[in-house]
C-alpha cells in the first residue's frame, strides 16, 4: 500500500515540476480541448472565443471566483460578449448580455447543474450532492424535504425572533463601548446570521451545542479554502494521497455529521413540549428513503456555511454604502421612524420588497455581487446564441458584473450607488430587470433562502441605523475617504457606530 502511495506521490511531484518548468501540460491540454470540443459559428467559419487552459484548474476556481471581478472586465474586453473558459477540463460559456441570457435561461427549469459546479472531486465530497448542485428528481426530493422553513409565509413568523437576534448581536459588539463602537465588516457580522439560521433549522439549540457548532467553523473554512485552490485535489485519485486537505475533509465531515445527529436528538426531546423543528422533518425524509443522509448533511452545510458566507458579504457592503452616503442613511432613518410603530407594522415593513430599505439591498447587490460568476448549468437542447451554434449539454455561466453594472440599462450612472433607481421607470418591477440583474438566480431554481436572507439583513440594518449613526473610519478612528471604485474592503476599514440622540 505504501509503495502505491509513494508511486502516486512521485507522479504528482513530476506533474508539478513539468507544469512549473515548462507549462507543458497547459499547452497540451489547450490543444486537446480545442480539438475535442469545437464550437463554431452558424456558417462554420468562426470558432467560439476560448481562453487557453491553465493547468491544473483551467480558469476555476481561483480565476473565476477569487479574481472574478477583474477577470470579468479583462476577459470581456479581450474575448467579447460570449466566450468560453475551462473549469478543470469542463468548458463553460460565459454570458454577459440580457438577450443572450434570456435565450439560454428562458427554460431554466429544465437545466442540469454542473457536477459539483465543475470544481472537482474535492468539491464533490463537500457539496456535490447538496440542493443547489443537483437536478431532476434528486433536486425535487431534496427541495420537498427542506423547503418548508424558507417559504415567504414561514419567514413572516421569524420577524420577532430575528429582530431579537439582531439586538442581542449588536449588544455583544458594543458591550464595552455603548456610546461609540466600531463594526468590522465580515468579521463582526458572520456569527449573527449563522446562529439565527441555526435556530430556525434546529430550534433553539443549547449553549453546549452552540459552542460545538462554532468550533466547527475553522475546520470548514480550511476545507473550503483547499477546494478553492484546486490543484490535484480536483481529481478522484488524489483522495488516496496523504494530503492535509484529505485529512481535514474527513475530520470536518465526521464532526458535522455528529453535530447534526446530536442537534436532531435534542430537537426530538422537545417534541413532547409541542416544538417540531424543521430538522425533525428532514431526518424523517432520510428515514423513509426520500433523500440520502449525505445529501441532507451537504444541504445543511450549504445552508449554514456556503450560502451564508455569500449573504455576509452582501450585508457588509450594505453597511458600507449606508455609511458612505449620508443622504441615503438620512432617508432610511426617516422611513424607519415612520414605518416601525408596532410589531405588526414591523413585520409588514421587513417583508416588503418595495420600500427604501429593500432598494438599498438591491442596489448594494447590483454594484457588488459577491460572486462574479454564477454556478454553471447545462441546457438540454441546442441553442443559437449570437452567431454561434451551441450543442445540447453546453454549460453556461452568467457574468454578474457585466450584467449588474456594465449593462446599458443601468447607465449613465451605472457605477453610482443610488437606491432610488429601483422606484423609477424601467426598473420599478422585478420583471423589468429579469435578465438584466443577477442576485438569487432565475426561475424555479431561484435561491431557496432568499426571504430568510433578506430578513436577516434587514433586521440587523434596522437595529443599527435606528440606534446609531454610522460612518466610515479606519481601525484607529480616523475618517475613511470613500471612493466609488473601492471593490475589496480593506481589513482596516471600520463602520463607526455613534449613539443617536433624540432631538
Helices and strands as residue ranges (DSSP letters): H 2-22, H 24-36, I 62-66, H 68-79, E 82-87, E 90-95, H 98-105, G 108-110, E 112-113, G 115-118, H 121-127, G 131-133, H 136-146, G 148-150, H 152-156, H 159-173, E 180-183, H 190-202, H 207-229, G 231-234, G 236-240, H 244-268, G 271-273, H 278-287, H 293-301, I 302-306, H 307-324, H 326-339, H 343-351, H 356-367, E 377-378, E 383-385, E 388-390, E 395-398, H 400-401, I 402-406, G 408-410, G 419-423, G 425-427, G 430-433, G 443-445, H 450-467, E 468-474, E 493-499
